[in-house]
Structures are given as structure tokens and as C-alpha cells.
Amino acid sequence: MSKRARTVYPPDMVAHLWANKSQDHARASGRGNIYFHGDTIYSYGSHFPIAKHVTRKGKSAVLLTTRTYSVTTTGHTYMVAGACRHLIVFHVDNVEGREPRKQFEEYRARYVELARKYVNSRQNKPHVLTELRKLVEEANAFSAFFALRARLSLPTDLADMVAECKAIEKKDRERKNREEAKRQREAAERVQKWVDGETDYCPNGYGQPIRLRIKGDELQTSLGARVPLAHAIKAFRVIKRLRDKGQAYERNGHTIHLGHFALDAVDPQGNVRAGCHEVAWEEIARVATLAGVN
């Protein structure tokens, strides 16, 4: 007796089996509610076909629905789309029971909607133009696949649209650069307050270069690490000798202790790496001066 073929799998496996035409039918285990028979894969029943394999003159493609229904069905659609990324995919509303000519008209309708969206959009124009280009390319590939005469063309004023998008993108970059510069400036000011002892609040150094301060008998870092000041002074003297000679140091058995930590590396310029800390020589020298050893 031949072994019975397995037909129940996890949902994502069902999608891969269908995409690769590995078997004629399969369904999801439990409450997956995704299954396929032959060329078509469904979500929750035959009323919602997600995608269908189509073949014409020896060439194959997939019709993938643009429809939505529920959160779960939308998840099924994304799952199937991911499983057939290696295939030619055309996005249409109804993957069954509709002639290619009518499906092409869906592309035309989406083209009109995107063009209208472009006109009404402000900051989102570059994204809409990218989507419009993709749509025209896919629509014409669809038409060629099914030997249709209809074609879509990019707008005649495309050059003006591109120029407009570039202007928007430039303005957006300038705005982001201003915002980032302000963020960096404010972060640096907050770290400086910590360095000056005005506050002990310095979460993760605010993303700024690591700063140091002396408090009591400790050397503290803006990342929250603390080492005995005596250990830091000894380490500084080693770092300065290395820098004066233009030599580098890599931890290789001989350990330069810094409290619970150790010095991992020093480059010829005196910049230090210790665990997650990378501290510039200028900052080390500044604090060493405060400690009276520079």
C-alpha cells in the first residue's frame, strides 16, 4: 500500500507548497484557514481567492489579489506574496472569473487614482511618483503577457514631476538636517550639564561622544560606568607614554585594570577602547588635567 501524501501543514508552509506547485492540494492545520486546490489558493473559502497560477505560451505568472477582507485574510495575502517573490506577479482585484482586458482596466483605474493622489499630495509626491512608475511597468508587463494591445504611459509632464519631487526631497532633507542639528546641540548641552555636575541624569550619554568627569574618588563616564580614580590615573600614565611614542596597545594577556573593567586597546593617537566605551584622547587629557596628572 502506497504511503498517503501529507496535506496538512502550518499556514506558511501551505503558501510555499502552492507557490512552488509542490503538490495538488493542501490546507493549514488548526485554524489556519488557508488552503489550495490546483492553481488557486484561498483564504477561508472559495469566496476569497488570494492568488492563482496562470500560464500562457509556455510562460508562467501569478495573479495576486489587491482585495482585503479581514486582518487574518490580509495576513494570508502577505504570506502568499512572500512565498512567490521569485515569480512574476501581477496585482489584480479578482484573480478568477475575469478577462485580462477587464483586469487591465483595473490597472488603468489605479493609474488615474495615483495621478490624482500625486496632484493632491504635498510632501508625499516622491513616494507617489515611485508607485506610479512601478504601476506603469507592471501594467505593461501584464498586457504583454496576455498579448493585449493596451498600454499605459508615464505622464507627459514627467520631467516637471521629477523636478518637483527633487525639490520636495531637498526641502525635506534640509528640514531633517536642521532637526538633527538641533537634537545634537541639545544633547550636547545636556551632557555638558552632567560633566559640570549640574545633574546626575545622563541616560546612555544622549548618543553623544563619551564624556568623563571626576566625582569624589571616582572617574565616571557619561554611559554610567564608574572606576576608581586611582586606577584611571595609572591608566592615563600608560596611555600617555604610548601616545608619546606613537605606539598602539592591544590587550593580550597583560591587563590594565580599571576597577571592574580593563583597558582593551589604545591607538597611536591615544584614543581608548574599554568594553563598550571608546573615549577620545582629548577627553582623557582634559580630565587628567583636572586630576593634576597631565
GISUL-V998763 format. One record per run of one state. SS is the DSSP state (a for helix, b for strand, c for the rest). FROM is the first residue (numbers start at 1). LEN is the number of residues. Records with the same first field share a line. If there is no record, write none. Layout:
SS: FROM-LEN  FROM-LEN
//
This chain:
c: 1-7  10-1  20-5  29-5  38-2  44-5  57-2  66-5  84-5  93-7  121-4  146-12  196-7  208-4  216-2  222-4  246-3  251-6  259-2  263-2  267-5  275-2  280-1  291-4
b: 8-2  25-4  34-4  40-4  49-8  59-7  89-4  212-4  218-4  226-3  249-2  257-2  261-2  265-2  272-3  277-3
a: 11-9  71-13  100-21  125-21  158-38  203-5  229-17  281-10
//
